[in-house]
Amino acid sequence: MGRTVRTFRDGIRIEEGRWKEFRRTLRPSQRKHFDRIFDAARGYADAGTMIVTPRIVEVILLSAILEMLGHLEDITKRVEALEQRLEETTP
């Protein structure tokens, strides 16, 4: 029988376990952010599987960056819309 290759999602789970002690020392508010990094990685797992020999932590961090950029773009659009509304209502 051939060797079973672990899935990318398994790799994320293993990597998250590796960081367990680090997470434990964080404040609760920081843990929430830490957990969001791995949540983002799971959200990009399909893309992560496309890398032939991934360094799981690199994909996890890149996923988090992509997630943050999406949020930043949304916030920027909202601020621009609010600024425009303010300019239209200010004499």
C-alpha positions, -999 to 999 in steps of 0.1 A, spaced: 0 0 0 11 36 -7 19 61 20 -10 83 31 -3 120 27 -19 142 53 -44 168 41 -37 205 42 -65 209 68 -47 183 89 -15 204 85 -33 235 98 -46 215 128 -11 202 135 5 237 132 -22 252 155 -13 225 181 23 234 178 14 270 188 -8 259 217 16 270 245 22 304 228 -16 309 225 -21 299 262 2 328 273 -18 354 254 -44 376 269 -80 366 260 -84 395 236 -51 385 219 -63 348 218 -93 359 198 -70 375 172 -47 345 172 -77 322 166 -88 343 137 -55 337 120 -62 300 119 -98 305 110 -86 325 80 -62 297 71 -90 272 71 -110 296 48 -81 295 23 -74 258 27 -86 250 -9 -59 274 -22 -34 260 2 -38 225 -12 -26 238 -45 9 243 -33 30 212 -40 51 212 -9 37 239 14 53 253 45 20 253 64 28 282 86 36 304 55 2 296 40 -15 303 74 2 337 77 -5 346 40 -42 336 46 -43 359 76 -28 388 56 -53 382 28 -81 383 53 -69 415 69 -65 432 35 -101 423 27 -112 439 59 -90 469 53 -105 474 19 -140 473 33 -132 498 60 -115 521 35 -146 521 13 -168 528 43 -146 557 54 -145 572 18 -183 569 16 -187 587 50 -162 614 40 -181 620 8 -215 622 26 -199 647 51 -186 668 22 -220 669 6 -237 680 38 -212 705 49 -217 741 35 
